[in-house]
Amino acid sequence: MDIAWWNQYGDEARRDFKGKMVSPLRNVQGVRYLKFPYFQNSGAGAISLANHLGAENIILLGYDGQKTNGKAHWHADHPRGMGNAGPVDKWVKQFRRVEREVKSNIINCSRETALEFKRLDLDEVIHGLRNS
């Protein structure tokens, strides 16, 4: 969902990733264009994409919606010129909009989060899915 990301990591992704690659951006080489709302936020876009593809349940892991322990990502910051969670103060509002607009059941199993989705412990969710 970020052309700067594709410019930085696209060759590596096309070489190493074996799954289907889609993007709401047109003209990303080797990636299927798919129109879906992405809310200017990769996490929100991932939820929207799963909903668009028909997911009944979407389980969130690592959806902090905040800078946890001072870090913008679970990984090191992106190189200069790429986004590093700059608009974090807008994320909660973006995710509220996602929740209103998708049909999928969204469950947040993240350990630390500022997001207001339904919260459950991951073990509960896994146990519930196994028994259904």
N, CA, C and O atoms as a MOPAC input file, in Angstrom:
PM7 MOZYME 1SCF
protein

 N      0.81400 1    -1.19700 1     0.00000 1
 C      0.00000 1     0.00000 1     0.00000 1
 C      0.85500 1     1.25700 1     0.00000 1
 O      0.34900 1     2.37600 1     0.08900 1
 N      2.15200 1     1.05100 1    -0.10100 1
 C      3.07900 1     2.16700 1    -0.00400 1
 C      4.12000 1     2.02600 1    -1.10900 1
 O      4.94100 1     1.10900 1    -1.07700 1
 N      4.08900 1     2.92200 1    -2.07600 1
 C      5.00000 1     2.81800 1    -3.21600 1
 C      6.45700 1     2.89700 1    -2.78000 1
 O      7.31900 1     2.26700 1    -3.39300 1
 N      6.74500 1     3.66500 1    -1.72800 1
 C      8.12800 1     3.73000 1    -1.23100 1
 C      8.57100 1     2.35100 1    -0.72800 1
 O      9.72400 1     1.96100 1    -0.91000 1
 N      7.64400 1     1.61300 1    -0.09200 1
 C      7.96800 1     0.25800 1     0.37400 1
 C      8.28100 1    -0.64400 1    -0.81200 1
 O      9.27100 1    -1.37500 1    -0.79900 1
 N      7.43200 1    -0.59100 1    -1.84100 1
 C      7.66500 1    -1.42300 1    -3.02500 1
 C      8.99100 1    -1.07200 1    -3.68200 1
 O      9.70800 1    -1.96100 1    -4.14000 1
 N      9.32500 1     0.21100 1    -3.73300 1
 C     10.59700 1     0.61800 1    -4.33000 1
 C     11.78100 1     0.08400 1    -3.52700 1
 O     12.80000 1    -0.28700 1    -4.10900 1
 N     11.66200 1     0.04200 1    -2.21300 1
 C     12.74000 1    -0.42100 1    -1.33800 1
 C     12.83200 1    -1.94500 1    -1.27200 1
 O     13.92500 1    -2.50600 1    -1.34800 1
 N     11.67900 1    -2.61900 1    -1.12900 1
 C     11.66900 1    -4.05200 1    -0.83400 1
 C     11.01800 1    -4.92600 1    -1.89900 1
 O     10.98100 1    -6.14800 1    -1.75200 1
 N     10.50200 1    -4.32000 1    -2.97300 1
 C      9.75000 1    -5.06500 1    -3.98000 1
 C     10.51400 1    -6.21500 1    -4.61000 1
 O      9.97100 1    -7.31200 1    -4.74000 1
 N     11.75300 1    -5.99200 1    -5.00100 1
 C     12.53600 1    -7.06500 1    -5.62200 1
 C     12.69300 1    -8.24700 1    -4.67300 1
 O     12.54600 1    -9.39900 1    -5.07900 1
 N     12.98600 1    -7.96100 1    -3.42200 1
 C     13.12900 1    -9.02400 1    -2.42100 1
 C     11.80200 1    -9.74900 1    -2.21400 1
 O     11.77700 1   -10.97700 1    -2.13200 1
 N     10.71900 1    -9.01700 1    -2.13100 1
 C      9.40200 1    -9.63200 1    -1.93600 1
 C      9.04900 1   -10.53200 1    -3.12000 1
 O      8.59400 1   -11.65900 1    -2.92700 1
 N      9.25600 1   -10.04100 1    -4.33400 1
 C      8.94000 1   -10.84600 1    -5.52200 1
 C      9.82200 1   -12.09300 1    -5.60300 1
 O      9.37600 1   -13.13600 1    -6.08100 1
 N     11.05100 1   -11.99400 1    -5.14400 1
 C     11.98000 1   -13.12700 1    -5.17500 1
 C     11.64900 1   -14.16600 1    -4.09900 1
 O     11.67100 1   -15.36700 1    -4.37100 1
 N     11.34100 1   -13.70900 1    -2.87900 1
 C     11.24800 1   -14.62200 1    -1.73800 1
 C      9.83200 1   -15.01000 1    -1.32200 1
 O      9.63200 1   -16.09300 1    -0.77100 1
 N      8.86100 1   -14.16100 1    -1.56900 1
 C      7.50800 1   -14.45200 1    -1.10800 1
 C      6.80900 1   -15.36300 1    -2.10200 1
 O      6.78800 1   -15.07300 1    -3.29800 1
 N      6.24400 1   -16.44900 1    -1.62900 1
 C      5.63200 1   -17.44800 1    -2.51300 1
 C      4.11400 1   -17.30400 1    -2.62000 1
 O      3.49800 1   -17.96300 1    -3.45700 1
 N      3.50500 1   -16.46800 1    -1.80100 1
 C      2.05800 1   -16.28800 1    -1.84700 1
 C      1.64000 1   -15.28600 1    -2.90900 1
 O      2.46900 1   -14.77000 1    -3.66000 1
 N      0.35600 1   -15.02400 1    -2.95900 1
 C     -0.17500 1   -14.04000 1    -3.89600 1
 C      0.11500 1   -12.64600 1    -3.36700 1
 O     -0.03900 1   -12.37600 1    -2.17600 1
 N      0.53000 1   -11.78000 1    -4.24900 1
 C      0.78100 1   -10.38900 1    -3.86600 1
 C     -0.24300 1    -9.50500 1    -4.56000 1
 O     -0.41500 1    -9.55900 1    -5.77700 1
 N     -0.91900 1    -8.68800 1    -3.75200 1
 C     -1.89500 1    -7.73700 1    -4.28300 1
 C     -1.61400 1    -6.37400 1    -3.67400 1
 O     -0.99800 1    -6.25900 1    -2.61500 1
 N     -2.07600 1    -5.35300 1    -4.36300 1
 C     -1.90700 1    -3.99900 1    -3.86800 1
 C     -3.02600 1    -3.13100 1    -4.41200 1
 O     -3.49200 1    -3.34700 1    -5.53100 1
 N     -3.46400 1    -2.14700 1    -3.62900 1
 C     -4.42900 1    -1.18500 1    -4.14500 1
 C     -3.76000 1    -0.12100 1    -5.01400 1
 O     -4.42100 1     0.79000 1    -5.51300 1
 N     -2.44100 1    -0.24400 1    -5.19200 1
 C     -1.69100 1     0.67400 1    -6.05100 1
 C     -1.59800 1     0.06900 1    -7.45200 1
 O     -1.35700 1    -1.12900 1    -7.60600 1
 N     -1.78500 1     0.88400 1    -8.43600 1
 C     -1.65600 1     0.42100 1    -9.82100 1
 C     -0.17300 1     0.39600 1   -10.20900 1
 O      0.64300 1     1.13100 1    -9.65200 1
 N      0.14900 1    -0.45200 1   -11.16000 1
 C      1.47300 1    -0.46300 1   -11.77800 1
 C      2.61700 1    -0.83200 1   -10.84100 1
 O      3.71900 1    -0.30200 1   -10.97700 1
 N      2.37200 1    -1.73300 1    -9.89500 1
 C      3.46700 1    -2.28600 1    -9.10700 1
 C      3.85600 1    -3.58800 1    -9.80600 1
 O      3.06400 1    -4.52900 1    -9.85100 1
 N      5.05100 1    -3.64100 1   -10.34100 1
 C      5.49700 1    -4.76600 1   -11.15500 1
 C      5.38800 1    -6.09000 1   -10.40900 1
 O      5.86300 1    -6.21800 1    -9.28100 1
 N      4.75200 1    -7.08000 1   -11.05400 1
 C      4.63900 1    -8.41800 1   -10.49500 1
 C      3.61200 1    -8.55800 1    -9.39500 1
 O      3.56500 1    -9.58300 1    -8.71600 1
 N      2.78200 1    -7.53400 1    -9.20800 1
 C      1.79000 1    -7.52700 1    -8.14000 1
 C      0.42800 1    -7.25200 1    -8.75800 1
 O      0.26900 1    -6.33300 1    -9.56200 1
 N     -0.54900 1    -8.05600 1    -8.37300 1
 C     -1.90600 1    -7.89400 1    -8.90500 1
 C     -2.57600 1    -6.67200 1    -8.28500 1
 O     -2.61000 1    -6.52900 1    -7.06300 1
 N     -3.10000 1    -5.80700 1    -9.12000 1
 C     -3.87300 1    -4.65500 1    -8.64100 1
 C     -5.22800 1    -5.16400 1    -8.17600 1
 O     -5.88400 1    -5.93600 1    -8.87600 1
 N     -5.63900 1    -4.73300 1    -7.00400 1
 C     -6.93600 1    -5.08900 1    -6.46700 1
 C     -7.49900 1    -3.86300 1    -5.76700 1
 O     -6.87200 1    -3.31700 1    -4.85900 1
 N     -8.66500 1    -3.43700 1    -6.18200 1
 C     -9.25900 1    -2.24200 1    -5.59400 1
 C     -9.97900 1    -2.61400 1    -4.29500 1
 O    -10.93300 1    -3.39200 1    -4.29700 1
 N     -9.50900 1    -2.04800 1    -3.20200 1
 C    -10.15800 1    -2.18400 1    -1.89400 1
 C     -9.75100 1    -0.98100 1    -1.06000 1
 O     -8.66700 1    -0.43200 1    -1.26300 1
 N    -10.59700 1    -0.55700 1    -0.12300 1
 C    -10.21400 1     0.59700 1     0.69900 1
 C     -9.08300 1     0.21500 1     1.64600 1
 O     -9.12300 1    -0.84000 1     2.27900 1
 N     -8.08000 1     1.07400 1     1.73900 1
 C     -6.95300 1     0.73000 1     2.61800 1
 C     -6.70700 1     1.76800 1     3.69700 1
 O     -5.78700 1     1.60000 1     4.49800 1
 N     -7.48100 1     2.81700 1     3.74700 1
 C     -7.54200 1     3.72500 1     4.88500 1
 C     -6.21600 1     4.39300 1     5.23700 1
 O     -6.03900 1     4.84800 1     6.36700 1
 N     -5.29100 1     4.45800 1     4.29600 1
 C     -3.99800 1     5.11300 1     4.50700 1
 C     -3.20900 1     4.51600 1     5.67400 1
 O     -2.44500 1     5.21300 1     6.34100 1
 N     -3.40500 1     3.22200 1     5.90800 1
 C     -2.79300 1     2.56300 1     7.05300 1
 C     -2.64600 1     1.08800 1     6.69000 1
 O     -3.64800 1     0.44700 1     6.37100 1
 N     -1.45500 1     0.53300 1     6.72500 1
 C     -1.26500 1    -0.83900 1     6.26000 1
 C     -2.02000 1    -1.86800 1     7.09400 1
 O     -2.54400 1    -2.83900 1     6.54700 1
 N     -2.08300 1    -1.67000 1     8.39900 1
 C     -2.83500 1    -2.60900 1     9.23700 1
 C     -4.31700 1    -2.55400 1     8.94500 1
 O     -4.97000 1    -3.59200 1     8.83900 1
 N     -4.85200 1    -1.35900 1     8.81400 1
 C     -6.26800 1    -1.19700 1     8.47400 1
 C     -6.52400 1    -1.75200 1     7.07900 1
 O     -7.56400 1    -2.36100 1     6.82700 1
 N     -5.57100 1    -1.53900 1     6.17200 1
 C     -5.70600 1    -2.07000 1     4.82700 1
 C     -5.71300 1    -3.58900 1     4.80300 1
 O     -6.44600 1    -4.19300 1     4.02000 1
 N     -4.90300 1    -4.21400 1     5.65400 1
 C     -4.87500 1    -5.67800 1     5.72900 1
 C     -6.22300 1    -6.22400 1     6.20300 1
 O     -6.70000 1    -7.23600 1     5.69000 1
 N     -6.82900 1    -5.55900 1     7.17300 1
 C     -8.16100 1    -5.95600 1     7.64100 1
 C     -9.16400 1    -5.80600 1     6.50500 1
 O     -9.96700 1    -6.70500 1     6.25300 1
 N     -9.11500 1    -4.68000 1     5.82800 1
 C    -10.02700 1    -4.42100 1     4.72200 1
 C     -9.85200 1    -5.44900 1     3.60200 1
 O    -10.83400 1    -5.91000 1     3.02100 1
 N     -8.60400 1    -5.80500 1     3.30200 1
 C     -8.34200 1    -6.80500 1     2.26800 1
 C     -8.91500 1    -8.16400 1     2.67600 1
 O     -9.56600 1    -8.82200 1     1.86400 1
 N     -8.68600 1    -8.59200 1     3.91000 1
 C     -9.22900 1    -9.87200 1     4.38200 1
 C    -10.75600 1    -9.86800 1     4.28000 1
 O    -11.35300 1   -10.86000 1     3.86100 1
 N    -11.37800 1    -8.77200 1     4.65600 1
 C    -12.82900 1    -8.63900 1     4.53800 1
 C    -13.24100 1    -8.72000 1     3.06700 1
 O    -14.18300 1    -9.43400 1     2.72200 1
 N    -12.54200 1    -7.99900 1     2.21200 1
 C    -12.83100 1    -7.98700 1     0.77600 1
 C    -12.75400 1    -9.39500 1     0.18800 1
 O    -13.53000 1    -9.74300 1    -0.70300 1
 N    -11.82000 1   -10.20100 1     0.68700 1
 C    -11.64000 1   -11.56400 1     0.19400 1
 C    -12.57900 1   -12.56200 1     0.87200 1
 O    -12.52000 1   -13.75800 1     0.58800 1
 N    -13.44300 1   -12.07700 1     1.76600 1
 C    -14.49500 1   -12.91600 1     2.34200 1
 C    -14.21900 1   -13.52600 1     3.69100 1
 O    -14.92400 1   -14.45400 1     4.08600 1
 N    -13.22800 1   -13.05100 1     4.41900 1
 C    -12.93700 1   -13.61500 1     5.74500 1
 C    -14.12000 1   -13.40100 1     6.68000 1
 O    -14.65100 1   -12.29500 1     6.78400 1
 N    -14.52200 1   -14.46300 1     7.35400 1
 C    -15.59500 1   -14.35300 1     8.33700 1
 C    -15.05300 1   -13.76600 1     9.64500 1
 O    -15.67300 1   -12.89200 1    10.25000 1
 N    -13.90400 1   -14.25400 1    10.06200 1
 C    -13.24500 1   -13.78500 1    11.28400 1
 C    -11.84700 1   -13.27900 1    10.94500 1
 O    -11.13800 1   -13.87500 1    10.13500 1
 N    -11.46400 1   -12.18500 1    11.56800 1
 C    -10.12600 1   -11.63600 1    11.40700 1
 C     -9.52900 1   -11.49900 1    12.80000 1
 O    -10.05600 1   -10.77700 1    13.64600 1
 N     -8.42100 1   -12.20000 1    13.02600 1
 C     -7.75500 1   -12.19800 1    14.32300 1
 C     -6.53400 1   -11.28700 1    14.22300 1
 O     -5.66600 1   -11.50800 1    13.37900 1
 N     -6.46200 1   -10.28400 1    15.06000 1
 C     -5.35700 1    -9.33400 1    15.03700 1
 C     -4.29100 1    -9.72300 1    16.05300 1
 O     -4.59000 1    -9.98200 1    17.21900 1
 N     -3.04500 1    -9.76000 1    15.59500 1
 C     -1.89300 1   -10.01700 1    16.45700 1
 C     -0.89300 1    -8.89700 1    16.22200 1
 O     -0.54700 1    -8.61000 1    15.07600 1
 N     -0.43100 1    -8.26900 1    17.26900 1
 C      0.55700 1    -7.20400 1    17.13500 1
 C     -0.02100 1    -5.89500 1    16.63400 1
 O      0.71500 1    -5.04800 1    16.12600 1
 N     -1.29200 1    -5.72000 1    16.76600 1
 C     -1.94500 1    -4.46900 1    16.36500 1
 C     -1.93400 1    -3.51100 1    17.55600 1
 O     -2.94700 1    -3.32400 1    18.23100 1
 N     -0.78500 1    -2.92100 1    17.79500 1
 C     -0.62700 1    -2.02600 1    18.93600 1
 C     -1.45700 1    -0.75400 1    18.78000 1
 O     -2.12100 1    -0.32200 1    19.72200 1
 N     -1.41700 1    -0.15900 1    17.58900 1
 C     -2.09700 1     1.11600 1    17.37300 1
 C     -1.46000 1     2.23600 1    18.18300 1
 O     -2.08700 1     3.25700 1    18.47000 1
 N     -0.22100 1     2.02400 1    18.53900 1
 C      0.52200 1     2.97800 1    19.37300 1
 C      1.99900 1     2.62200 1    19.25500 1
 O      2.34100 1     1.57700 1    18.70100 1
 N      2.84800 1     3.45200 1    19.75100 1
 C      4.26100 1     3.10200 1    19.81800 1
 C      4.49200 1     2.39600 1    21.14800 1
 O      4.46900 1     3.02000 1    22.20800 1
 N      4.71300 1     1.10400 1    21.07700 1
 C      4.90500 1     0.29200 1    22.26700 1
 C      6.39300 1     0.23000 1    22.59400 1
 O      7.22000 1    -0.09400 1    21.74200 1
 N      6.71100 1     0.54600 1    23.83300 1
 C      8.11500 1     0.59400 1    24.28800 1
 C      8.95200 1     1.51500 1    23.39800 1
 O     10.13400 1     1.26100 1    23.16600 1
 N      8.33200 1     2.57800 1    22.90700 1
 C      9.02800 1     3.57100 1    22.10100 1
 C      9.32600 1     3.15200 1    20.67500 1
 O      9.97700 1     3.89200 1    19.93800 1
 N      8.85600 1     1.96700 1    20.26900 1
 C      9.14600 1     1.46000 1    18.93000 1
 C      7.94000 1     1.63900 1    18.01500 1
 O      6.79700 1     1.42400 1    18.42000 1
 N      8.21500 1     2.03600 1    16.76800 1
 C      7.15900 1     2.21200 1    15.77100 1
 C      6.72400 1     0.88100 1    15.16400 1
 O      5.58200 1     0.74600 1    14.72700 1
 N      7.62500 1    -0.10700 1    15.13200 1
 C      7.36400 1    -1.40100 1    14.50600 1
 C      7.93500 1    -2.50900 1    15.38800 1
 O      8.64700 1    -2.23500 1    16.35500 1
 N      7.62800 1    -3.73600 1    15.05800 1
 C      8.25600 1    -4.86500 1    15.73800 1
 C      9.67700 1    -5.04700 1    15.23300 1
 O     10.49900 1    -5.69400 1    15.88300 1
 N      9.96000 1    -4.47500 1    14.07400 1
 C     11.28800 1    -4.54300 1    13.46400 1
 C     11.95000 1    -3.17100 1    13.56200 1
 O     11.34400 1    -2.21300 1    14.04400 1
 N     13.17700 1    -3.08500 1    13.10700 1
 C     13.87200 1    -1.79100 1    13.09800 1
 C     13.14000 1    -0.80600 1    12.18700 1
 O     12.38800 1    -1.20900 1    11.30000 1
 N     13.36600 1     0.47600 1    12.41400 1
 C     12.74500 1     1.48300 1    11.56400 1
 C     13.13300 1     1.27200 1    10.10700 1
 O     14.20100 1     0.74500 1     9.79400 1
 N     12.23500 1     1.69800 1     9.22900 1
 C     12.51700 1     1.67600 1     7.79400 1
 C     13.59300 1     2.71000 1     7.48700 1
 O     13.82200 1     3.62300 1     8.28000 1
 N     14.25700 1     2.57000 1     6.33500 1
 C     15.27500 1     3.55300 1     5.94500 1
 C     14.66500 1     4.94500 1     5.73100 1
 O     13.45300 1     5.09500 1     5.57000 1
 N     15.51500 1     5.92400 1     5.73300 1
 C     15.10400 1     7.31100 1     5.50000 1
 C     14.27100 1     7.40100 1     4.22000 1
 O     14.57900 1     6.75700 1     3.21700 1
 N     13.22100 1     8.20500 1     4.27100 1
 C     12.34600 1     8.38500 1     3.12000 1
 C     11.12100 1     7.50000 1     3.14700 1
 O     10.22400 1     7.65800 1     2.31800 1
 N     11.06700 1     6.57000 1     4.08900 1
 C      9.90200 1     5.69300 1     4.22900 1
 C      9.18900 1     6.02800 1     5.53100 1
 O      9.78600 1     6.57300 1     6.45900 1
 N      7.91100 1     5.69700 1     5.58400 1
 C      7.12100 1     5.96700 1     6.78000 1
 C      7.52500 1     5.10500 1     7.95900 1
 O      7.82800 1     3.92200 1     7.80200 1
 N      7.52900 1     5.69900 1     9.13300 1
 C      7.82400 1     4.97600 1    10.36600 1
 C      6.78700 1     5.31100 1    11.42100 1
 O      7.10700 1     5.78000 1    12.51400 1
 N      5.52500 1     5.05500 1    11.06100 1
 C      4.41500 1     5.24700 1    11.99600 1
 C      4.27400 1     6.69500 1    12.42700 1
 O      3.93500 1     6.97600 1    13.57600 1
 N      4.53100 1     7.60300 1    11.51800 1
 C      4.40900 1     9.02700 1    11.83000 1
 C      3.03900 1     9.44400 1    12.32800 1
 O      2.94300 1    10.11200 1    13.35800 1
 N      1.95800 1     9.06700 1    11.61900 1
 C      0.63400 1     9.52900 1    12.03400 1
 C     -0.05200 1     8.61400 1    13.05600 1
 O     -1.26700 1     8.42800 1    13.00000 1
 N      0.71200 1     8.05000 1    13.98000 1
 C      0.15300 1     7.09500 1    14.94100 1
 C     -1.03900 1     7.67500 1    15.69700 1
 O     -1.93600 1     6.92800 1    16.08800 1
 N     -1.06800 1     8.98200 1    15.90800 1
 C     -2.17300 1     9.60500 1    16.62800 1
 C     -3.48500 1     9.51700 1    15.84800 1
 O     -4.54700 1     9.73700 1    16.43000 1
 N     -3.44600 1     9.20700 1    14.56900 1
 C     -4.65100 1     9.09400 1    13.74300 1
 C     -5.14700 1     7.66300 1    13.62200 1
 O     -6.24500 1     7.43500 1    13.11400 1
 N     -4.36400 1     6.70200 1    14.07500 1
 C     -4.69200 1     5.30100 1    13.84000 1
 C     -5.98100 1     4.84700 1    14.49700 1
 O     -6.77600 1     4.16100 1    13.85500 1
 N     -6.21800 1     5.19900 1    15.74000 1
 C     -7.42700 1     4.73300 1    16.42700 1
 C     -8.66000 1     5.15500 1    15.63700 1
 O     -9.58500 1     4.36300 1    15.45700 1
 N     -8.67600 1     6.38700 1    15.17200 1
 C     -9.80700 1     6.88000 1    14.37500 1
 C     -9.92100 1     6.10400 1    13.05600 1
 O    -11.02700 1     5.76500 1    12.63600 1
 N     -8.79100 1     5.82100 1    12.40000 1
 C     -8.81600 1     5.05200 1    11.15400 1
 C     -9.37400 1     3.65000 1    11.38700 1
 O    -10.15200 1     3.14700 1    10.57600 1
 N     -8.98500 1     3.02700 1    12.48000 1
 C     -9.46600 1     1.67600 1    12.77000 1
 C    -10.94200 1     1.67300 1    13.15000 1
 O    -11.64500 1     0.70700 1    12.85200 1
 N    -11.42500 1     2.71900 1    13.79600 1
 C    -12.86900 1     2.81200 1    14.06800 1
 C    -13.64700 1     2.81200 1    12.76000 1
 O    -14.68300 1     2.15800 1    12.64400 1
 N    -13.14600 1     3.54400 1    11.78600 1
 C    -13.80300 1     3.59900 1    10.47800 1
 C    -13.79600 1     2.22100 1     9.82000 1
 O    -14.80400 1     1.80200 1     9.25100 1
 N    -12.67400 1     1.51800 1     9.89300 1
 C    -12.58500 1     0.16700 1     9.34000 1
 C    -13.65000 1    -0.71800 1     9.98200 1
 O    -14.37000 1    -1.43600 1     9.28700 1
 N    -13.74600 1    -0.66500 1    11.29400 1
 C    -14.70500 1    -1.51400 1    12.00800 1
 C    -16.13200 1    -1.25000 1    11.54500 1
 O    -16.93300 1    -2.17800 1    11.42700 1
 N    -16.45200 1     0.02000 1    11.28100 1
 C    -17.80600 1     0.35100 1    10.79700 1
 C    -18.05700 1    -0.15900 1     9.38300 1
 O    -19.18900 1    -0.49400 1     9.03600 1
 N    -17.01800 1    -0.21800 1     8.57400 1
 C    -17.20100 1    -0.49200 1     7.14900 1
 C    -17.02800 1    -1.94600 1     6.73100 1
 O    -17.44900 1    -2.30800 1     5.63200 1
 N    -16.42700 1    -2.79400 1     7.56000 1
 C    -16.24500 1    -4.19400 1     7.16800 1
 C    -17.32500 1    -5.07100 1     7.79200 1
 O    -17.91000 1    -4.73400 1     8.82100 1
 N    -17.57000 1    -6.19600 1     7.14500 1
 C    -18.56700 1    -7.14900 1     7.64500 1
 C    -17.95200 1    -8.23300 1     8.50900 1
 O    -18.65500 1    -8.86800 1     9.29500 1
 N    -16.64900 1    -8.45600 1     8.37600 1
 C    -15.96500 1    -9.51100 1     9.12200 1
 C    -16.00600 1    -9.24100 1    10.62100 1
 O    -16.08100 1    -8.09200 1    11.05600 1
 N    -15.95600 1   -10.30800 1    11.39800 1
 C    -15.84600 1   -10.22900 1    12.85100 1
 C    -14.37200 1   -10.01600 1    13.18900 1
 O    -13.53800 1   -10.86900 1    12.88200 1
 N    -14.04500 1    -8.89300 1    13.81400 1
 C    -12.65600 1    -8.55500 1    14.11900 1
 C    -12.40300 1    -8.76400 1    15.60100 1
 O    -13.11100 1    -8.21800 1    16.44700 1
 N    -11.38100 1    -9.56500 1    15.90900 1
 C    -11.01300 1    -9.84500 1    17.29700 1
 C     -9.54600 1    -9.46500 1    17.48300 1
 O     -8.67600 1    -9.96100 1    16.76800 1
 N     -9.28100 1    -8.59800 1    18.42900 1
 C     -7.92200 1    -8.13800 1    18.69000 1
 C     -7.30700 1    -8.97800 1    19.80400 1
 O     -7.73400 1    -8.91000 1    20.95700 1
 N     -6.30000 1    -9.77100 1    19.44600 1
 C     -5.58400 1   -10.60600 1    20.41300 1
 C     -4.19500 1   -10.04100 1    20.70700 1
 O     -3.34200 1   -10.74700 1    21.24400 1
 N     -3.96700 1    -8.79400 1    20.36400 1
 C     -2.67400 1    -8.15400 1    20.61700 1
 C     -2.45000 1    -8.00400 1    22.11600 1
 O     -3.39200 1    -7.75700 1    22.86700 1
 N     -1.20400 1    -8.15300 1    22.54800 1
 C     -0.89000 1    -8.05900 1    23.97800 1
 C     -1.07200 1    -6.64200 1    24.50400 1
 O     -1.65300 1    -6.43700 1    25.57000 1
 N     -0.57500 1    -5.67100 1    23.75700 1
 C     -0.72700 1    -4.26500 1    24.13200 1
 C     -1.36900 1    -3.56800 1    22.94600 1
 O     -0.95200 1    -3.76900 1    21.80500 1
 N     -2.39300 1    -2.73900 1    23.20800 1
 C     -3.08000 1    -2.10700 1    22.10000 1
 C     -3.83600 1    -0.86500 1    22.54700 1
 O     -4.31400 1    -0.77900 1    23.67800 1
 N     -3.93000 1     0.07700 1    21.65000 1
 C     -4.77000 1     1.25700 1    21.86100 1
 C     -6.07700 1     1.11300 1    21.09100 1
 O     -6.96100 1     1.96300 1    21.20200 1
 N     -6.20100 1     0.04800 1    20.31600 1
 C     -7.36800 1    -0.13400 1    19.46000 1
 C     -8.52800 1    -0.72800 1    20.24200 1
 O     -8.33000 1    -1.49600 1    21.18400 1
 N     -9.72700 1    -0.36800 1    19.84700 1
 C    -10.91700 1    -0.67500 1    20.62500 1
 C    -11.73500 1    -1.83600 1    20.07700 1
 O    -12.91100 1    -1.96700 1    20.41700 1
 N    -11.14800 1    -2.67400 1    19.24600 1
 C    -11.85900 1    -3.85000 1    18.76300 1
 C    -12.13000 1    -4.79000 1    19.93500 1
 O    -11.50900 1    -4.68300 1    20.99200 1
 N    -13.07200 1    -5.71400 1    19.72600 1
 C    -13.33600 1    -6.76000 1    20.71400 1
 C    -12.01100 1    -7.42600 1    21.07500 1
 O    -11.24200 1    -7.79300 1    20.18700 1
 N    -11.73600 1    -7.58500 1    22.37800 1
 C    -10.46800 1    -8.16600 1    22.84100 1
 C    -10.69000 1    -9.57000 1    23.39000 1
 O    -11.62100 1    -9.80400 1    24.16100 1
 N     -9.84400 1   -10.48600 1    22.99500 1
 C     -9.82700 1   -11.83100 1    23.54400 1
 C     -8.38100 1   -12.29400 1    23.62400 1
 O     -7.52200 1   -11.81600 1    22.88200 1
 N     -8.12300 1   -13.21700 1    24.51800 1
 C     -6.82000 1   -13.85500 1    24.61400 1
 C     -6.68500 1   -14.83600 1    23.44300 1
 O     -7.63800 1   -15.53300 1    23.09400 1
 N     -5.50300 1   -14.88100 1    22.84800 1
 C     -5.28800 1   -15.73500 1    21.68000 1
 C     -5.60300 1   -17.19700 1    21.98500 1
 O     -6.18500 1   -17.88200 1    21.14300 1
 N     -5.23400 1   -17.69300 1    23.16800 1
 C     -5.53100 1   -19.09200 1    23.52000 1
 C     -7.03300 1   -19.36000 1    23.50000 1
 O     -7.46500 1   -20.42000 1    23.04500 1
 N     -7.84100 1   -18.40300 1    23.99200 1
 C     -9.30400 1   -18.55400 1    23.94600 1
 C     -9.79600 1   -18.67500 1    22.51700 1
 O    -10.64600 1   -19.51000 1    22.20800 1
 N     -9.26100 1   -17.84400 1    21.66000 1
 C     -9.69900 1   -17.84300 1    20.26400 1
 C     -9.31700 1   -19.14500 1    19.58200 1
 O    -10.13600 1   -19.74700 1    18.88800 1
 N     -8.07100 1   -19.58700 1    19.77400 1
 C     -7.62500 1   -20.83600 1    19.15100 1
 C     -8.44800 1   -22.00500 1    19.66500 1
 O     -8.87300 1   -22.85900 1    18.88700 1
 N     -8.67400 1   -22.04500 1    20.96900 1
 C     -9.48700 1   -23.12600 1    21.55800 1
 C    -10.90000 1   -23.08200 1    20.99800 1
 O    -11.47200 1   -24.12400 1    20.67600 1
 N    -11.46900 1   -21.88900 1    20.87700 1
 C    -12.81400 1   -21.74200 1    20.33700 1
 C    -12.90600 1   -22.18600 1    18.88500 1
 O    -13.89000 1   -22.81400 1    18.49600 1
 N    -11.90500 1   -21.87400 1    18.08400 1
 C    -11.90700 1   -22.26600 1    16.67600 1
 C    -11.77100 1   -23.78000 1    16.52600 1
 O    -12.38600 1   -24.37800 1    15.64300 1
 N    -10.96000 1   -24.40100 1    17.39500 1
 C    -10.80000 1   -25.85200 1    17.33400 1
 C    -12.09200 1   -26.56700 1    17.68600 1
 O    -12.36200 1   -27.64600 1    17.15700 1
 N    -12.88600 1   -25.99600 1    18.55600 1
 C    -14.10900 1   -26.64300 1    19.01000 1
 C    -15.34300 1   -26.27200 1    18.19200 1
 O    -16.45400 1   -26.70100 1    18.50600 1
 N    -15.14700 1   -25.48600 1    17.15700 1
 C    -16.33300 1   -25.10400 1    16.35600 1
 C    -16.40900 1   -25.89100 1    15.07400 1
 O    -17.33500 1   -25.70000 1    14.28600 1

